[in-house]
Amino acid sequence: MKEMQKEVDQYISQFKEGYFSPLAMLARMTEELGELSREVNHYYGEKPKKNTEKENTMEEEMGDVLFVLICFANSLNIDLQEAHDRVMHKFQTRDKDRWTRIDPELDAKGEE
């Protein structure tokens, strides 16, 4: 994650404009998330893609969301690895019994 943040920062640092403001970054992230939502709706929802619409993939759209998230974090000096580690700790402690775990013995036998 640190390498991705560094790579994005090196890219953005080439330009006088630098990072957008937090509000503009949030708007950009919302825009990219909307594009991902549109793709999910086309593939899994009730709204098929029109013949005239450009063929995008969810992979592309997720990449766009990730890029903007990294830009947003960099602009606010947030270490995404630390953020990830904190949220995983939260899931592994506070939320550890929230969902039904798969029984490894049953799963190995192909049963539910």
N, C-alpha and C positions, 0 to 999 in steps of 0.2 A: 504494500500500500504506500509506503514511504517513497518508493521508486516512482510509482505512478504520480504521486503528488509533486515530486521533483520534476518529472518529465513535463507535466502540465505547466508548472511554474516557469520552466525554461522556455516553453513555447510562448506563454503569455508575456514573458519579460521582453520579448523582441519588439513589442508594440508600445508606442507612447501612451496609448489609452489605458493599458494595464487591465486590471480586473474591474468589472462593473461594480456599482454600489450594491450593498446587500439587497435593497428593494428590487433593483433591476435584475439581480441574480435570481431572486425568488421568482420573479415574473418569467425569466428565461427557463427556470426549472419547471414551472407550471406549464409553460408552452411545450417543453419536451415531454413531460409526463402526459400531456394531452395527446401528443402524437403517438406515444406508446399505447395509450388507452384506445386510440382509434385502431391501431393494428390488432390489439387483443380482440376488440369488438369484431373486426373483419374475420379473424380466424376462428374465434370461439363464440362469438355472439350472433345476434340475429341480423346484423347489418353487413351483407356482403360488399366487397369492394366493387366500385364501378369500373367498367372497362377503361375509362379515361384516367383513372387514378394511378399514380406512380407506384410501382411495386417496391415497398419498403419491407424490411424484415424486423421482427421483434429484437433480434440481435443488434441491428443498427440503432434502433430506437433506445434500447437499454444502454448502448455505448454512449449515445448522446446524453442520456440522463446521468450516467456515471461521470462523463466529462464535466458537465455543469456542476454536479455535486462536488467534484474535486476542486473546481474553480471557486465555488462558494466557500468550501472549507479553507482553501489556501488564502482567500481574501480576508478571512477572519482569524487566520493563524490557528486553525483547528487541526490537530493531528488525527487523521481518520483511523489510523491503527489504534491509537489510544481510545477513540470513541468506540470502535469495534470491540476492543477488549472489554471495555466497561459494560457494553450492552450484552455481550456473551456471558459475563459474570452474573449479570442480572438474571438472564434466562436460566443459567445453571444453578442459581441459588433461590431467589424469590419465586421464580416461575417453574421450578423443577418438577412440581407435582401437578401442574395445571392441565397437562394433556395426558392421554392414555398412552403408555409406553408399549412398544412392540415387545412381546415375549420372545427372546432369541431362540428358545427351544422350540416353540410352536412355529416360529417363522422358518426355521431350518427344515422343518418337516413339510412346509408348504401349506400349513393350516392357519386358520385365523385365530 
